[in-house]
């Protein structure tokens, strides 16, 4: 079955297995937009959902208290579909299980009788729906579709029981994604607590001392960072016309959540032999963000693993190569942990853009345990990072799986007619 969308181009009703029919509909035929504009201070509602509270391709919205909000908002009920009309290419839609008010850049959509709202959520979260919203949007900088145009979105609607089964399958995958994300957050919180203990008490030490960096184990030394730095260099700047082909260049955006450089997706540029020599990264290098960016704070530290090819680093970064008698993986954890991160904060200068100077970084006082203790602490904390990385990969696999399932199930390529899918109450209650 092909899936076509448009104002007037609909296929005839198609009979599937066991005589069930999918019928061509427009969005306006099976739903309506809730249009009640309210002053958030004059209604008995305490939750607000803005565009920032909906993550792309995530059906569970966050929210903030209504307190202090003054501009007009759009009322919604639990189970409404919140479709973000501003910049539909961001692919944001969600279904709250609570009532509240939403930004006027969000369509609150209510399914009509005979349409399962959870199914409609997935239908409106599909690539074809977002593409249709994008094509019918007006405005260059802030594109939005009108409801009059978007409500003409056309698609094939299965019978109600099949809607429920499709919604159940996709909901189960979303639950697996959400559970994995929750475990990731729990792992990060546990690591934070373990790091707090390790950088204050070390491995089994009871006594601590107050130092410029903070409270650390009594046996640890405090030195200038420059004493364990073999070499350092600010990154490479090249004009835009140098980019395209050539060698990868590291930016802070290539740092993973666990502060390890990931060059699987990177810009490339042409390099001279001298640039390759000066700016090439090596395994165990550390790179620091010289200034705050959208993806990083000033002073953020990232570890360079074994790289597949010659890689250089951009001018917004500082490369630090440590001496052989210290463990660079320890210092990545140190600068992320409670002691090192506060030290970095003390050298950040606040101008129009916050940043750090290389000289201030090198003059920074840092803690120095024995190499044996560095290795042990690094190993403990690195295990947490590897677990988070594994879980993050699992979540991404679920998301890719869901994307393929949505394409197959919503188009009717894969049918649920002869399957024994038990529809839970949380799906059935939506129609």
Helices and strands as residue ranges (DSSP letters): E 14-15, G 17-19, E 21-26, H 27-30, E 31-34, E 37-39, E 47-49, G 51-53, E 64-65, E 72-76, E 81-84, G 88-90, E 93-94, E 100-102, E 106-111, H 117-124, H 127-135, E 137-138, E 144-145, H 147-150, E 154-157, H 160-201, E 208-210, E 215-217, E 221-224, G 225-228, E 229-234, G 240-242, E 243-250, G 252-254, E 268-269, H 273-279, E 286-289, E 301-303, E 311-313, E 317-322, H 328-336, H 338-345, H 358-363, E 365-368, H 371-411, H 425-428
